[in-house]
C-alpha cells in the first residue's frame, strides 16, 4: 500500500504545471518563481469562509497593486483572479474590509468637521459611519451578490465567484465615497447621492462589461443600472433606519 502511495506521489510530482499567476512552469505543489499554488481550484463558498478566517490571522500583500488594477482594469482584474492569478493580489474580503474601514473612519472625520465648522446637526450620521457602516455593508454584501448572481446566472459563474466580483467592486465604491464625501466640506447640505449615482453606474458598467465579455454590452449596461439602483436604494433605506434608531 505504501509503495502504491509513493508511486502516485512521484507521478503527481513529475507532472509539469504552468503557474496561472506568473506563467512559469514547474513541478510539485507550488511555483518556484512566485510561490503561488500550481493547483488553483474553482472558488467556492467554503474557500471564501476560509479566506475570512485568513484575513484575521494574516497580513496580505498587494493592496496597492490590486487597487491600481481595479482603477485601470476593472472587471478584467476580477476575472484574472478567478481564473487563477491570485498570488499578487490582495484577497477580496481583506480588500473589502480595509477599504470599508478607511471609508468609515474618513467619512466620520468629514462629518465631524462639518459639525465643527458649519454647526450642522448631523451627529447621528457621524455616529453611523463610525460605528455601524462597515457591519451594515458586511451583512448586505450577500444580498448584493445574490442580485448580481440572479441577473447573470447564465454566465457560468457560481455564487462565490460573483462574490469575488462584488467584494472588489465594493472596495472601490468605499474609496469613491470618501472622495465624493469631501464635497460636503465645501457644500455641507449637498445630497451626495446625486454625485454617487452617476459615478457608480459608470464604474459598475465598465466593470461588468469587462467581466462578462461574452454578453452584449447593452444587456450588461441595463443590468448594471438595475444592480446599482438596487444597491443604492437598499443602502439608503438601511442607513435611514439605523440613523433613526441611534438618533
N, C-alpha and C positions, 0 to 999 in steps of 0.2 A: 504493500500500500504506500509506504514511504517512497519507494522507488518511482511509483507512478506519479505521485505528487511532485517529486523532484523533476521528472521529465516534463510535466505540464508547466512547471515554473520556468524551466530552461527554455521551453518552446515559446512561452509568453515573452520572456526577456530577450529572445532573439528576433522578435518582430520589430521592424523599423517603423516608427511613428513620426508624423510631421506635427510639430507644435503649432497650434492654431493661434498662438499669441505672437511669436516671433518668426515662425516659418522654418525653424531649424529642424533637422532630422535627428532621431536618436532612438535608443533602446531603453527599456525599463519603464518606470512609472512617471519620472519627472524629466523635464527638459534640462539638459546640461548647460544650456546657454542662458535661459532666463528663470528657470526654476519652476515654471508652471507645470501642472499635471498634464501628462500626454494623453490622458484618458478623460476628456471633458464630456460629461453626460448632459442630457437634456435637463433644463431647470425644472424643478418640481416644488410643490408647496413645502415638502419636508426640508428641501435644501434652503429655502427662504427662512424657515424657522431656525435652522442650524446657523444661518448667517446672522440672524438677530442675536443669538447667543454669542456668536463670534465677535460681534460689534462691541459688546460689553466686556469682553475679555482680551481684546487685541486692538492695536492701533494700526489702521490700514494706511497704505501709501497710495499715492497717485491722485490726491484730491485736486490739485491744480491742473494736472493733465486732463483729468476727467471733466473738470469744469470748462476747460478750453474746448474740448471736443463737443461738449453739449452746446457750446455757443456757436462754433463754426461748422459742426456737422450733426445737428440734432436729428434723431431718428437713425442715422447711419451708425452713430456711436452705440446706441442700444442694440441694434441688430448685430454688430460685430461682437458685442459682449455675449449675446445669447448664442451666437454661432461658435463661441469658444475662446475668443480673445479677451481673457479676464484678468490676467495677472497684473497688467499695467494700469488697470482702472480701480478707482475707489468702488467698493462694494455698494450696490444700490441702496440698501437700508441705511448703512452708515452715512452715505452721501445725503440721503433724505434727512436724516436726523441732525446732521451737522448744519445743513442749510436751514432747517426748521428752527434750530436753536439760535443761529445767527439772526434770523428774521425776527423771532420773538423778542430777543434782547434789544435789537436795533429799533424795532417799532415801539417798544416800551420806552426807550430813551427819547424817541421822537415825540411821542405823546406827552411825556413828562416835560419836554422842552416847550411844547405848545401851551401846556397848562401854566408853566412858569412865566413865559414871555407874553402870552396873549390872554392869560387869565380865563381860559376856556374850561368849562365844566365837562371834562371828558375823563374823569378819574376812573370810571368803570371800564372804559375802553382800554386805558393803560393797564389796569389790573388784569383784564382779559388776556392781552398779549403777553404779559409777564408770567401768568400762572396757568392759563388754560389752552392757549392756542396750539402748542405742539401736541398735547394729548388729544385735542379735538381732531387734528388732522390725522394722527396715527389711527384713531378709531374710524375715521371716514375713508381712509385710503382703500380698504376692501370694497367699499361701495363704489368708488370711482373706477376701480379695476373691473368690477362686475359690469358696470355700464359700458365700459370700453370693450370688454370681452364679448358681451352680447351683440354689440354693434359690428364687431369684426370677427365673429365666431367662425366664419368661413375662411379666415386667413390661414388656419392651420396652427396658430399659436395657442398654447394652453393658458390656463388662468395665471399660473406663476410667471410665465414669460411676459404676459401683458402686465403683470405686477411689476416686473423689472422696468418696462417701458414707462409706466406711470410714476414709479418712485423717482427715477432720474428726471422726468419732466417736472414733477412737483418740486424737486430740489431747485430747479431754475426758477420756477414760479415764486418760491420763497425769496430768492435773491432779487428778483424783479420787483417784488412787493416792497422790499426795502428801498430800492432806488425810487420807485414811484411815491413811497411814503415821505421821502424828503420834500416833495412838492408841498406837503401840508405845513412845512416850516415857513413857506412863503405865502401859501393860501390856506390858512388854518381851517376854513369852512368848506374846503374842496371835498366833494364826494369822489374819492379816488376810483370807485368802480367804473366811472366813465373813462378813465385812463387805462385801468387794468384790463377791461374787457377787450378793446381792440388790440392791445399788446399781446394778451394771452391767446386770442384767436389766431393772430398771425403766427405766433411761435408754435402753437399746437398743430396748426395746419401744415406748416413746413415739416415739423417732426413726424407727423403721421404719414404725410406723402412720401417722405424718405423711408419710413419704416415699412409701410405697406406698398412697396413699389409695383407690385403686380396688379393693383386695383386702379381703376380710372380715377384721375385726380379730382374730378368733380364730385364723385361719390365720397371720397375721403374728406373733401372740404365741407360737404354737408354734414357728415357725421362728426367732424371736428367741431362745427358750430353747435351741434346738439350736445356734445360732451362738455364743452366749456360753459355753455348756458346752464346745464345741469349742475356742474361743479360750483359755479358762482351762486346760483340760487340756493343750493344746499348749504354752502358756506355762510351765506348771508342769513339764512333762517337760523342756523345753529349759533352763529355769533350773536344775533339779536336775542336769542333765547337765553344763552349763557350770560350775556351782559345784563339782561333783565333780572336774572336770578341773583347775580352778585352785586347789583346796584342797590 
